[in-house]
Every structure is written in C-alpha cells, then in structure tokens.
Amino acid sequence: MSRFVITGGPGAGKTALIEALAAAGYACSAEAGRAIIRDQMAIDGAALPWADRAAFAELMLSWEIRSHRMAGEQPGSVFFDRGVPDVMGYLRLCDLPVPPHVEKAASIFRYHRLVFLAPYWKEIFVKDEERRQDPAEAERTCAQMIATYTACGYEIVPLPLVPVAERVRFVLERIR
C-alpha cells in the first residue's frame, strides 16, 4: 500500500512537509481541519472545533474518506496530511464518544503500516485564527494520535526535529 499518513499535533510541521513532498512531485492530500474551518467561517457555519466539535469531526471524516478514495486514482505513493484515524483521535481528545461508523471507517480505509508522526516542536509552534490550540493541547493531541494509530495497528515513525528538506529525505528513505 502506498498511502502514507503524516500525523501529529497542530503546528508540528506536517503541512510544510506535505507541501515539500508535493513540490518534489508526489501526490498529496491536504489537511481536512484547516479547510473545513475556513469554509465554515466563510459561510458562518457551526461545524467548528470551538463551536460544534462533533459536527466538525463528521466533516473531517467525510473529507478523509473522500481523500482516501481519490488516492486510489493516483499512481505511486500518496501522502496524507492526517488520515481517518485522526478523527478518532480528535474525538477522544475532546472526550467525545467515537461512533461505531467512525471506528468502521478506520478499519476499512487503511493506509501503509508506517505512519509518520510530527511531534510537538516548541520552536515552530504558532497559534493563528484557525489554530487556536495552546502548546499543552498540541502535546496532548500528539500523544492521542500515537495512541490511536497504534491501537489501529499502525507503526509510528517519529519525524526528526530538523528542517523540512531533511524531513523529506527522512520520509523518502523510510518508504523505499
């Protein structure tokens, strides 16, 4: 399987890595969370992590399933800025129940067994209008993603705290 997930807490460099992989010619899937937040803010929607977390999670699930399906049309490796299990991790982080259909989605829509984890990185973490989490929540999110992906049978590969180009090399060496 050539679908690779890059997960972790917010502000850990996942998107920068995805963008660098895309620039190198790899197929990539954008993060659901930021796009959903932007769309919901544009339409005055309530499916936001600070308004209706359960609705936000459902939109993320739909996005991730669609991204997974679209990856099947791509030749070669595809890199995902988060995956279906991230929705489970998000719900658990928020102390919300994980509905059976979310668990079923995580069992059906699988990725490569190696999942790359961008750990909390104090030096690059910043808050913004869409990323409202504080460093403590970023660290809790990272820990929850490790627990969730491990419980789903994936092997976690922590990314080194190095510049993006070195992270790209690290990832590409691991998938060969």
C-alpha positions as CSV (number, residue, x, y, z in Angstrom):
1,M,0.0,0.0,0.0
2,S,1.4,3.4,-1.0
3,R,-0.8,5.7,1.1
4,F,1.3,7.3,3.8
5,V,-0.1,9.4,6.7
6,I,1.7,12.2,8.4
7,T,0.0,12.9,11.7
8,G,0.8,14.7,15.0
9,G,-0.3,17.7,16.9
10,P,-1.0,21.1,15.5
11,G,1.8,23.3,14.5
12,A,4.4,20.5,14.2
13,G,5.3,21.0,10.6
14,K,3.0,18.4,8.9
15,T,1.7,20.8,6.3
16,A,5.2,22.2,5.4
17,L,6.3,18.6,4.9
18,I,3.3,17.8,2.7
19,E,3.9,20.9,0.6
20,A,7.6,19.9,0.2
21,L,6.6,16.4,-0.9
22,A,4.1,17.9,-3.4
23,A,6.8,20.2,-4.7
24,A,9.0,17.1,-5.2
25,G,6.3,15.6,-7.4
26,Y,4.5,13.3,-5.0
27,A,0.7,13.2,-4.8
28,C,-0.5,14.7,-1.6
29,S,-3.8,15.2,0.2
30,A,-4.4,18.4,2.1
31,E,-5.4,18.6,5.7
32,A,-9.1,18.5,6.3
33,G,-9.2,20.6,9.5
34,R,-8.0,23.9,8.2
35,A,-10.0,23.7,5.0
36,I,-13.2,22.9,7.0
37,I,-12.5,25.7,9.4
38,R,-12.0,28.2,6.5
39,D,-15.2,27.0,4.8
40,Q,-17.3,27.0,7.9
41,M,-16.1,30.5,8.8
42,A,-16.8,31.7,5.3
43,I,-20.4,30.5,5.5
44,D,-20.9,31.3,9.2
45,G,-21.3,27.5,9.8
46,A,-21.2,25.9,13.2
47,A,-19.1,22.8,12.4
48,L,-16.0,24.4,14.1
49,P,-13.8,22.9,16.8
50,W,-14.7,25.8,19.1
51,A,-18.5,25.5,18.4
52,D,-19.6,22.0,17.5
53,R,-16.8,19.5,17.7
54,A,-18.9,16.5,16.8
55,A,-20.1,18.2,13.6
56,F,-16.5,19.2,12.8
57,A,-15.4,15.6,13.3
58,E,-18.1,14.4,10.9
59,L,-16.9,16.8,8.2
60,M,-13.3,15.7,8.7
61,L,-14.4,12.1,8.4
62,S,-16.1,12.8,5.1
63,W,-13.1,14.7,3.8
64,E,-10.6,11.9,4.8
65,I,-12.8,9.2,3.2
66,R,-13.0,11.1,0.0
67,S,-9.3,11.8,0.0
68,H,-8.6,8.1,0.6
69,R,-10.8,7.2,-2.4
70,M,-9.2,9.8,-4.6
71,A,-5.7,8.5,-3.8
72,G,-6.7,5.2,-5.4
73,E,-6.7,7.1,-8.7
74,Q,-3.1,8.3,-8.3
75,P,-0.1,6.4,-9.5
76,G,2.7,5.8,-7.0
77,S,2.8,7.0,-3.4
78,V,0.3,9.4,-1.9
79,F,1.0,11.4,1.3
80,F,-1.9,12.5,3.6
81,D,-1.9,15.4,6.0
82,R,-3.7,13.3,8.6
83,G,-6.0,10.3,8.0
84,V,-9.2,8.7,9.1
85,P,-7.8,7.5,12.5
86,D,-7.1,11.2,13.2
87,V,-10.8,11.7,13.5
88,M,-11.0,9.0,16.2
89,G,-8.1,10.6,18.0
90,Y,-9.7,14.0,17.8
91,L,-13.0,12.7,19.3
92,R,-11.1,11.0,22.1
93,L,-9.0,14.2,22.7
94,C,-12.3,16.1,23.1
95,D,-13.8,13.5,25.4
96,L,-16.5,12.8,22.9
97,P,-17.7,9.2,22.1
98,V,-16.3,7.6,19.0
99,P,-19.4,6.4,17.0
100,P,-19.3,2.9,15.5
101,H,-19.3,4.3,12.0
102,V,-16.0,6.2,12.7
103,E,-14.4,3.0,14.0
104,K,-15.6,1.1,11.0
105,A,-14.2,3.8,8.6
106,A,-10.8,3.5,10.3
107,S,-10.9,-0.3,9.8
108,I,-12.0,0.0,6.1
109,F,-10.0,2.9,4.9
110,R,-6.4,1.8,5.6
111,Y,-3.0,3.3,4.9
112,H,0.5,2.0,4.8
113,R,1.5,0.4,8.1
114,L,4.2,3.1,8.7
115,V,2.7,6.3,9.9
116,F,4.9,9.4,10.2
117,L,4.4,11.4,13.4
118,A,5.4,15.1,13.6
119,P,6.0,15.6,17.3
120,Y,5.3,18.8,19.2
121,W,8.0,21.2,18.3
122,K,8.1,24.3,20.6
123,E,10.4,26.3,18.2
124,I,7.9,26.2,15.3
125,F,4.6,26.1,17.0
126,V,2.4,29.2,16.5
127,K,-1.3,30.0,17.1
128,D,-3.4,31.7,14.5
129,E,-7.0,32.3,13.7
130,E,-7.6,28.7,12.6
131,R,-5.1,27.1,15.0
132,R,-6.3,28.1,18.4
133,Q,-4.8,25.3,20.5
134,D,-2.1,26.1,23.0
135,P,1.2,24.1,23.4
136,A,-0.3,21.8,26.1
137,E,-3.2,20.8,23.8
138,A,-0.7,20.3,20.9
139,E,1.3,17.9,23.0
140,R,-1.9,16.1,24.1
141,T,-3.0,15.8,20.5
142,C,0.3,14.3,19.6
143,A,0.0,11.7,22.4
144,Q,-3.5,10.9,21.4
145,M,-2.5,10.3,17.7
146,I,0.2,7.9,18.8
147,A,-2.3,6.0,21.0
148,T,-5.0,6.0,18.3
149,Y,-2.8,4.9,15.4
150,T,-1.0,2.3,17.5
151,A,-4.4,0.9,18.6
152,C,-5.4,0.7,14.9
153,G,-2.4,-1.4,14.2
154,Y,0.0,1.1,12.6
155,E,3.7,1.5,13.4
156,I,4.6,5.1,14.4
157,V,7.7,6.6,12.9
158,P,8.6,9.9,14.7
159,L,9.9,12.6,12.4
160,P,13.2,14.3,13.5
161,L,13.1,17.9,14.5
162,V,15.1,19.1,11.5
163,P,14.5,21.4,8.5
164,V,11.8,20.4,6.0
165,A,14.3,19.3,3.3
166,E,15.8,16.9,5.8
167,R,12.4,15.6,6.9
168,V,11.6,14.9,3.2
169,R,14.8,12.9,2.9
170,F,14.0,11.0,6.1
171,V,10.5,10.1,4.9
172,L,11.6,9.1,1.4
173,E,14.4,6.9,2.8
174,R,11.8,5.1,5.1
175,I,9.3,4.3,2.3
176,R,11.9,2.9,-0.1
